[in-house]
Amino acid sequence: MNTFVNKADLKGKSVFLVGVGAGEANEKALKRFTAKAEKAGANVVGTKNFKGLQMKQDLKEVESVLLESGKQLAGIIERLVQ
């Protein structure tokens, strides 16, 4: 995400930041990225954290949870663009 924020022209653009990591709640990271994006001129319209696949997990163990997370994200974005 650092590369994206540093290289993208975000001036005047609305962005929705998504974090995917080992845990579902990494609010510190999203707050840092929100501040960086806003400093670069972006209008951050929302943020959402999701728990990703862990190194020792088999995809089949968590596939349904990951798919549900994707549906949640799609619903959030759909509501934002209406």
C-alpha positions in Angstrom: 0.0 0.0 0.0 2.9 2.3 0.6 3.9 2.0 -3.0 0.4 2.8 -4.2 0.1 5.9 -2.0 3.5 7.1 -2.9 3.2 6.7 -6.6 -0.5 7.2 -7.5 -1.8 10.6 -8.3 -4.5 10.8 -5.6 -5.2 14.5 -5.7 -9.0 15.0 -5.6 -9.8 11.3 -6.0 -12.1 9.3 -3.7 -10.5 6.1 -2.4 -11.7 3.3 -0.2 -8.8 1.6 1.6 -8.8 -2.1 2.3 -6.4 -3.9 4.6 -5.9 -7.6 4.5 -3.6 -9.2 7.1 -3.1 -11.8 9.8 -5.8 -10.3 12.0 -9.2 -8.7 11.3 -8.4 -5.5 13.2 -5.3 -3.6 12.2 -6.7 -0.1 12.8 -3.2 1.4 13.3 -2.1 0.5 9.8 -5.3 1.8 8.2 -5.1 5.0 10.2 -1.5 5.5 8.9 -2.5 4.8 5.3 -5.5 7.0 5.6 -3.3 9.9 6.8 -0.8 9.2 4.0 -3.6 9.1 1.3 -5.2 12.3 2.6 -1.8 14.0 2.7 -1.5 13.0 -1.0 -4.8 14.7 -1.7 -7.2 11.8 -1.6 -10.7 11.9 -0.2 -10.8 8.6 1.9 -14.5 7.6 1.7 -14.0 4.5 3.9 -11.8 1.7 5.2 -12.2 -1.9 6.0 -10.0 -4.6 7.4 -10.2 -8.3 6.5 -8.5 -11.3 7.8 -6.6 -13.1 5.1 -5.3 -16.6 4.6 -2.7 -17.6 7.3 0.6 -19.1 6.2 -0.1 -22.6 7.6 -3.8 -22.7 6.6 -5.2 -24.6 3.7 -7.4 -22.5 1.5 -10.3 -25.0 2.0 -10.3 -24.2 5.7 -11.1 -20.5 5.2 -12.4 -20.3 1.6 -16.0 -19.6 2.7 -14.9 -16.9 5.1 -12.8 -15.2 2.4 -15.6 -15.3 -0.1 -18.0 -13.8 2.5 -15.5 -11.0 3.1 -15.4 -10.3 -0.6 -19.2 -10.1 -0.7 -19.1 -7.7 2.2 -16.6 -5.5 0.4 -18.6 -5.5 -2.8 -21.7 -4.5 -0.9 -19.9 -1.6 0.8 -18.5 -0.3 -2.5 -21.9 -0.7 -4.2 -23.6 1.4 -1.6 -20.9 4.1 -1.9 -21.3 4.5 -5.7 -25.1 4.7 -5.7 
